[in-house]
Amino acid sequence: MRERQTGSTWQFAGFIITDSDADALPGDPILLDSVPVGYVTSAGTGFRMMKRLALGYVRANTSSGVWSIRILGNDCPAAPAPLPFYDPGNARLKA
């Protein structure tokens, strides 16, 4: 009830991992300017897009900066992406 009144401190976000041969794992930290601000809930390869994708929660009101996801101990660059990742009808483009 309190969260509805005050707003959530977390927001659900999607990321495209731009430089990694491995998929992120649940629990991997999401970093903003090398500081942990969230965690991965699920990830995998989007074969339609041919990219590595990750979903997770990040702290609300995070500013822009350099995003990365720590995968197997390596900080891999990641780009925030609008959800859903795949838009076959171009609805987002036509909006």
LUMKERO-186529 format. One record per residue: residue number from 1; residue in one letter; chain; x, y, z of N, C-alpha, C, O, CB in turn. Coordinates in Angstrom, 1 decimal. Glycine has a CB too. Example, Ala and Ser with C-alpha at 12.3 -4.5 7.8 and 13.67 -1.06 7.14 Angstrom:
(site 1, A, A, (13.2, -5.7, 7.8), (12.3, -4.5, 7.8), (13.2, -3.3, 7.8), (14.2, -3.3, 8.5), (11.3, -4.5, 9.0)) (site 2, S, A, (12.8, -2.2, 7.1), (13.7, -1.1, 7.1), (12.9, 0.0, 7.9), (13.4, 1.1, 8.0), (14.1, -0.6, 5.7)) 
//
This chain:
(site 1, M, A, (0.8, -1.2, 0.0), (0.0, 0.0, 0.0), (0.9, 1.3, 0.0), (0.6, 2.2, -0.7), (-0.9, 0.0, 1.2)) (site 2, R, A, (1.9, 1.2, 0.8), (2.8, 2.4, 0.9), (3.5, 2.7, -0.4), (3.7, 3.8, -0.9), (3.8, 2.2, 2.0)) (site 3, E, A, (3.9, 1.6, -1.1), (4.6, 1.7, -2.4), (3.6, 2.4, -3.4), (4.1, 3.2, -4.3), (5.1, 0.4, -2.9)) (site 4, R, A, (2.4, 2.1, -3.4), (1.4, 2.7, -4.3), (1.3, 4.2, -4.1), (1.2, 5.0, -5.0), (0.1, 2.0, -4.2)) (site 5, Q, A, (1.4, 4.6, -2.8), (1.2, 6.0, -2.5), (2.5, 6.8, -2.7), (2.5, 7.9, -3.2), (0.9, 6.1, -1.0)) (site 6, T, A, (3.7, 6.2, -2.4), (4.9, 6.9, -2.5), (5.7, 6.6, -3.9), (6.6, 7.4, -4.2), (5.8, 6.6, -1.4)) (site 7, G, A, (5.3, 5.6, -4.6), (6.0, 5.2, -5.8), (7.0, 4.2, -5.5), (7.6, 4.1, -4.4), (6.6, 6.4, -6.5)) (site 8, S, A, (7.3, 3.4, -6.5), (8.3, 2.3, -6.3), (9.7, 2.9, -6.4), (10.0, 3.9, -7.1), (8.1, 1.2, -7.4)) (site 9, T, A, (10.6, 2.2, -5.7), (12.0, 2.6, -5.7), (12.7, 1.8, -6.8), (13.9, 2.1, -7.1), (12.7, 2.4, -4.4)) (site 10, W, A, (12.1, 0.9, -7.5), (12.6, 0.1, -8.6), (11.8, 0.2, -9.8), (10.6, 0.5, -9.8), (12.7, -1.4, -8.1)) (site 11, Q, A, (12.5, 0.1, -11.0), (11.8, 0.1, -12.2), (12.3, -1.1, -13.1), (13.5, -1.4, -13.1), (11.9, 1.4, -13.0)) (site 12, F, A, (11.4, -1.7, -13.9), (11.8, -2.8, -14.7), (12.4, -2.2, -16.0), (11.9, -1.3, -16.6), (10.5, -3.7, -15.1)) (site 13, A, A, (13.5, -2.8, -16.5), (14.2, -2.3, -17.6), (14.7, -3.4, -18.5), (15.0, -4.5, -18.0), (15.3, -1.4, -17.2)) (site 14, G, A, (14.9, -3.1, -19.8), (15.5, -4.0, -20.7), (16.8, -3.4, -21.2), (17.0, -2.2, -21.3), (14.5, -4.2, -21.9)) (site 15, F, A, (17.7, -4.3, -21.5), (19.1, -4.0, -22.0), (19.5, -4.8, -23.2), (19.2, -6.0, -23.2), (20.1, -4.0, -20.9)) (site 16, I, A, (20.2, -4.3, -24.1), (20.9, -5.0, -25.2), (22.4, -5.0, -24.8), (23.0, -4.0, -24.7), (20.6, -4.4, -26.6)) (site 17, I, A, (22.9, -6.2, -24.6), (24.3, -6.4, -24.3), (25.1, -6.3, -25.6), (24.9, -7.1, -26.5), (24.6, -7.7, -23.5)) (site 18, T, A, (26.0, -5.3, -25.6), (26.6, -5.0, -26.9), (28.0, -5.7, -27.1), (28.5, -5.8, -28.3), (26.8, -3.6, -27.0)) (site 19, D, A, (28.6, -6.3, -26.1), (29.9, -6.9, -26.3), (30.1, -8.0, -25.3), (30.8, -7.9, -24.3), (31.0, -5.8, -26.1)) (site 20, S, A, (29.5, -9.2, -25.6), (29.7, -10.4, -24.8), (29.4, -11.6, -25.6), (28.5, -11.6, -26.4), (28.8, -10.3, -23.5)) (site 21, D, A, (30.2, -12.7, -25.3), (29.9, -14.0, -25.9), (29.0, -14.8, -25.0), (28.6, -15.9, -25.4), (31.2, -14.7, -26.2)) (site 22, A, A, (28.8, -14.4, -23.8), (28.0, -15.1, -22.8), (26.7, -14.4, -22.5), (26.7, -13.1, -22.5), (28.8, -15.4, -21.5)) (site 23, D, A, (25.7, -15.1, -22.1), (24.4, -14.5, -21.7), (24.6, -14.1, -20.2), (25.3, -14.8, -19.5), (23.2, -15.5, -21.9)) (site 24, A, A, (23.9, -13.1, -19.8), (23.9, -12.7, -18.4), (23.1, -13.8, -17.6), (22.3, -14.5, -18.2), (23.2, -11.3, -18.2)) (site 25, L, A, (23.3, -13.9, -16.3), (22.6, -14.8, -15.5), (21.8, -14.1, -14.5), (22.1, -12.9, -14.1), (23.6, -15.7, -14.7)) (site 26, P, A, (20.7, -14.7, -14.0), (19.9, -14.0, -13.0), (20.7, -13.7, -11.8), (21.5, -14.5, -11.3), (18.7, -14.9, -12.6)) (site 27, G, A, (20.6, -12.4, -11.3), (21.4, -12.0, -10.2), (22.6, -11.2, -10.6), (23.2, -10.5, -9.7), (21.8, -13.1, -9.4)) (site 28, D, A, (23.0, -11.2, -11.9), (24.2, -10.4, -12.3), (23.9, -9.0, -12.0), (22.8, -8.5, -12.3), (24.5, -10.7, -13.8)) (site 29, P, A, (24.8, -8.2, -11.6), (24.6, -6.8, -11.3), (24.5, -5.9, -12.6), (25.3, -6.1, -13.5), (25.7, -6.2, -10.4)) (site 30, I, A, (23.6, -5.0, -12.5), (23.5, -4.0, -13.6), (24.2, -2.7, -13.0), (23.9, -2.3, -11.9), (22.0, -3.7, -14.0)) (site 31, L, A, (25.1, -2.2, -13.8), (26.0, -1.1, -13.4), (25.7, 0.2, -14.1), (25.5, 0.1, -15.4), (27.5, -1.5, -13.5)) (site 32, L, A, (25.8, 1.3, -13.5), (25.7, 2.6, -14.1), (27.0, 3.3, -13.7), (27.1, 3.6, -12.5), (24.4, 3.4, -13.7)) (site 33, D, A, (27.8, 3.7, -14.6), (29.1, 4.3, -14.3), (29.9, 3.5, -13.3), (30.5, 4.0, -12.3), (28.9, 5.7, -13.8)) (site 34, S, A, (29.9, 2.1, -13.5), (30.6, 1.2, -12.6), (30.1, 1.0, -11.2), (30.7, 0.4, -10.4), (32.1, 1.5, -12.5)) (site 35, V, A, (28.9, 1.6, -10.9), (28.3, 1.4, -9.6), (27.0, 0.6, -9.7), (26.2, 0.8, -10.6), (27.9, 2.9, -9.0)) (site 36, P, A, (26.9, -0.5, -8.9), (25.7, -1.3, -9.0), (24.4, -0.6, -8.7), (24.3, 0.1, -7.7), (25.8, -2.5, -8.1)) (site 37, V, A, (23.5, -0.6, -9.6), (22.2, 0.1, -9.4), (21.0, -0.9, -9.7), (19.8, -0.5, -9.6), (22.1, 1.3, -10.4)) (site 38, G, A, (21.3, -2.2, -9.9), (20.2, -3.1, -10.1), (20.7, -4.5, -10.4), (21.9, -4.8, -10.1), (19.4, -2.7, -11.3)) (site 39, Y, A, (19.8, -5.4, -10.8), (20.2, -6.8, -11.0), (19.4, -7.4, -12.1), (18.2, -7.0, -12.4), (20.0, -7.6, -9.7)) (site 40, V, A, (20.0, -8.4, -12.8), (19.3, -9.1, -13.9), (18.3, -10.1, -13.3), (18.6, -10.8, -12.4), (20.4, -9.8, -14.8)) (site 41, T, A, (17.1, -10.2, -13.9), (16.2, -11.2, -13.6), (16.1, -12.3, -14.6), (15.9, -13.5, -14.2), (14.8, -10.6, -13.4)) (site 42, S, A, (16.4, -12.0, -15.8), (16.4, -13.0, -16.9), (17.2, -12.5, -18.1), (17.3, -11.3, -18.3), (15.0, -13.5, -17.3)) (site 43, A, A, (17.7, -13.4, -18.9), (18.5, -13.0, -20.0), (18.6, -14.1, -21.0), (18.4, -15.3, -20.7), (19.9, -12.5, -19.6)) (site 44, G, A, (19.0, -13.8, -22.2), (19.2, -14.8, -23.2), (19.5, -14.1, -24.6), (19.7, -12.9, -24.6), (18.0, -15.7, -23.3)) (site 45, T, A, (19.6, -15.0, -25.6), (19.9, -14.4, -26.9), (18.5, -14.3, -27.6), (17.7, -15.2, -27.7), (20.8, -15.4, -27.7)) (site 46, G, A, (18.3, -13.1, -28.2), (17.1, -12.8, -29.0), (17.4, -13.2, -30.4), (18.0, -12.4, -31.1), (16.6, -11.3, -28.9)) (site 47, F, A, (17.0, -14.4, -30.8), (17.4, -14.9, -32.1), (16.8, -14.1, -33.3), (17.4, -14.0, -34.3), (17.1, -16.4, -32.2)) (site 48, R, A, (15.6, -13.6, -33.1), (15.0, -12.7, -34.1), (15.8, -11.5, -34.3), (16.0, -11.0, -35.4), (13.5, -12.4, -33.7)) (site 49, M, A, (16.4, -11.0, -33.2), (17.2, -9.7, -33.3), (18.7, -10.0, -33.4), (19.4, -9.1, -33.8), (16.9, -8.9, -32.1)) (site 50, M, A, (19.1, -11.3, -33.2), (20.5, -11.7, -33.2), (21.3, -10.8, -32.2), (22.4, -10.4, -32.5), (21.0, -11.6, -34.6)) (site 51, K, A, (20.8, -10.6, -31.0), (21.5, -9.8, -30.0), (21.3, -10.5, -28.6), (20.3, -11.3, -28.4), (21.0, -8.4, -29.9)) (site 52, R, A, (22.2, -10.2, -27.7), (22.0, -10.7, -26.3), (21.2, -9.7, -25.6), (21.5, -8.5, -25.6), (23.4, -10.9, -25.7)) (site 53, L, A, (20.2, -10.2, -24.9), (19.2, -9.3, -24.2), (19.2, -9.6, -22.7), (19.5, -10.8, -22.3), (17.8, -9.5, -24.8)) (site 54, A, A, (18.9, -8.7, -21.9), (18.7, -8.9, -20.4), (17.5, -8.0, -19.9), (17.3, -6.9, -20.4), (20.0, -8.5, -19.7)) (site 55, L, A, (16.8, -8.6, -19.0), (15.8, -7.9, -18.3), (16.2, -7.8, -16.8), (16.8, -8.7, -16.3), (14.4, -8.6, -18.4)) (site 56, G, A, (15.8, -6.7, -16.1), (16.1, -6.6, -14.7), (15.5, -5.4, -14.1), (14.7, -4.7, -14.7), (17.6, -6.6, -14.5)) (site 57, Y, A, (15.8, -5.2, -12.8), (15.3, -4.1, -12.1), (16.4, -3.2, -11.8), (17.5, -3.6, -11.4), (14.6, -4.6, -10.8)) (site 58, V, A, (16.2, -1.9, -12.0), (17.2, -0.9, -11.6), (16.5, 0.2, -10.7), (15.3, 0.3, -10.7), (17.8, -0.1, -12.9)) (site 59, R, A, (17.3, 0.8, -9.9), (16.7, 1.9, -9.0), (16.0, 2.9, -9.8), (16.6, 3.4, -10.9), (17.8, 2.5, -8.1)) (site 60, A, A, (14.9, 3.4, -9.4), (14.1, 4.4, -10.1), (14.9, 5.7, -10.0), (15.8, 5.9, -9.1), (12.7, 4.6, -9.4)) (site 61, N, A, (14.7, 6.5, -11.0), (15.3, 7.9, -11.1), (16.8, 7.8, -11.3), (17.6, 8.6, -10.8), (15.1, 8.7, -9.8)) (site 62, T, A, (17.3, 6.7, -12.0), (18.7, 6.7, -12.3), (19.0, 7.6, -13.5), (18.2, 7.7, -14.4), (19.2, 5.2, -12.7)) (site 63, S, A, (20.1, 8.2, -13.4), (20.5, 9.2, -14.5), (21.1, 8.5, -15.7), (21.4, 7.3, -15.6), (21.4, 10.3, -13.9)) (site 64, S, A, (21.3, 9.2, -16.7), (22.0, 8.7, -17.8), (23.5, 8.5, -17.5), (24.0, 9.2, -16.6), (21.8, 9.5, -19.1)) (site 65, G, A, (24.2, 7.7, -18.2), (25.6, 7.4, -18.0), (26.0, 6.2, -18.8), (25.3, 5.8, -19.8), (25.9, 7.2, -16.5)) (site 66, V, A, (27.1, 5.6, -18.4), (27.6, 4.4, -19.1), (27.0, 3.1, -18.4), (27.4, 2.9, -17.2), (29.1, 4.4, -19.1)) (site 67, W, A, (26.2, 2.4, -19.1), (25.6, 1.2, -18.5), (26.4, 0.0, -18.9), (27.0, -0.1, -19.9), (24.2, 1.0, -19.0)) (site 68, S, A, (26.5, -1.0, -17.9), (27.1, -2.3, -18.2), (26.5, -3.3, -17.3), (25.8, -3.0, -16.3), (28.6, -2.2, -18.0)) (site 69, I, A, (26.7, -4.6, -17.6), (26.3, -5.7, -16.8), (27.5, -6.6, -16.6), (28.2, -6.9, -17.5), (25.1, -6.5, -17.6)) (site 70, R, A, (27.6, -7.0, -15.3), (28.8, -7.8, -14.9), (28.4, -9.2, -15.2), (27.7, -9.8, -14.5), (29.2, -7.6, -13.4)) (site 71, I, A, (29.0, -9.8, -16.3), (28.8, -11.2, -16.7), (30.1, -12.0, -16.4), (31.1, -11.7, -17.0), (28.3, -11.2, -18.2)) (site 72, L, A, (30.0, -13.0, -15.6), (31.1, -13.8, -15.3), (32.3, -13.0, -14.9), (33.5, -13.4, -15.3), (31.5, -14.7, -16.5)) (site 73, G, A, (32.1, -12.0, -14.1), (33.2, -11.2, -13.6), (33.7, -10.1, -14.5), (34.6, -9.3, -14.1), (34.3, -12.0, -13.3)) (site 74, N, A, (33.1, -10.0, -15.7), (33.6, -8.9, -16.7), (32.4, -7.9, -16.9), (31.3, -8.3, -17.0), (33.9, -9.6, -18.1)) (site 75, D, A, (32.8, -6.6, -16.9), (31.8, -5.6, -17.1), (31.6, -5.5, -18.6), (32.4, -5.0, -19.3), (32.2, -4.2, -16.5)) (site 76, C, A, (30.4, -5.9, -19.1), (30.1, -5.9, -20.5), (29.2, -4.7, -20.8), (28.2, -4.5, -20.1), (29.4, -7.2, -20.9)) (site 77, P, A, (29.5, -3.9, -21.8), (28.7, -2.7, -22.2), (27.3, -3.2, -22.5), (27.0, -4.2, -23.1), (29.3, -2.0, -23.3)) (site 78, A, A, (26.3, -2.3, -22.1), (24.9, -2.6, -22.3), (24.2, -1.3, -22.6), (24.6, -0.2, -22.1), (24.2, -3.3, -21.1)) (site 79, A, A, (23.2, -1.4, -23.5), (22.4, -0.2, -23.8), (21.0, -0.4, -23.4), (20.4, -1.4, -23.7), (22.5, 0.0, -25.4)) (site 80, P, A, (20.4, 0.6, -22.7), (19.0, 0.5, -22.3), (18.2, 0.4, -23.6), (18.4, 1.1, -24.6), (18.6, 1.7, -21.4)) (site 81, A, A, (17.1, -0.4, -23.5), (16.2, -0.6, -24.7), (14.8, -0.6, -24.3), (14.4, -1.0, -23.2), (16.6, -1.9, -25.4)) (site 82, P, A, (13.9, 0.0, -25.1), (12.5, 0.0, -24.8), (11.9, -1.4, -24.9), (12.4, -2.2, -25.6), (11.7, 1.0, -25.8)) (site 83, L, A, (10.9, -1.6, -24.1), (10.2, -2.9, -24.1), (8.9, -2.8, -24.8), (8.2, -1.8, -24.6), (10.1, -3.4, -22.6)) (site 84, P, A, (8.5, -3.8, -25.5), (9.2, -5.1, -25.8), (10.3, -4.8, -26.8), (10.4, -3.8, -27.5), (8.2, -6.1, -26.4)) (site 85, F, A, (11.3, -5.7, -26.7), (12.5, -5.6, -27.6), (12.1, -5.7, -29.1), (12.6, -4.8, -29.9), (13.5, -6.7, -27.2)) (site 86, Y, A, (11.3, -6.6, -29.4), (10.9, -6.9, -30.8), (9.6, -6.3, -31.1), (8.6, -6.6, -30.3), (10.9, -8.4, -31.1)) (site 87, D, A, (9.4, -5.5, -32.1), (8.2, -4.9, -32.5), (7.9, -5.2, -33.9), (8.1, -4.4, -34.8), (8.3, -3.3, -32.3)) (site 88, P, A, (7.3, -6.4, -34.2), (7.2, -6.8, -35.6), (6.2, -6.0, -36.4), (6.4, -5.9, -37.6), (6.7, -8.2, -35.6)) (site 89, G, A, (5.2, -5.4, -35.8), (4.2, -4.5, -36.5), (4.6, -3.1, -36.6), (3.9, -2.3, -37.1), (2.9, -4.7, -35.9)) (site 90, N, A, (5.8, -2.8, -36.1), (6.3, -1.4, -36.1), (5.4, -0.4, -35.4), (5.3, 0.8, -35.7), (6.5, -0.9, -37.5)) (site 91, A, A, (4.6, -0.9, -34.4), (3.7, -0.1, -33.6), (4.4, 1.0, -32.9), (3.8, 2.2, -32.9), (2.9, -1.0, -32.6)) (site 92, R, A, (5.6, 0.8, -32.4), (6.3, 1.8, -31.7), (6.7, 2.9, -32.7), (6.7, 4.1, -32.4), (7.5, 1.2, -31.0)) (site 93, L, A, (7.1, 2.5, -33.9), (7.5, 3.5, -34.9), (6.4, 4.3, -35.4), (6.5, 5.5, -35.6), (8.2, 2.7, -36.1)) (site 94, K, A, (5.2, 3.7, -35.5), (4.0, 4.4, -36.0), (3.3, 5.2, -35.0), (2.5, 6.1, -35.4), (3.0, 3.4, -36.6)) (site 95, A, A, (3.7, 5.1, -33.7), (3.0, 5.8, -32.7), (3.4, 7.3, -32.7), (2.9, 8.1, -31.8), (3.3, 5.2, -31.3)) 
//
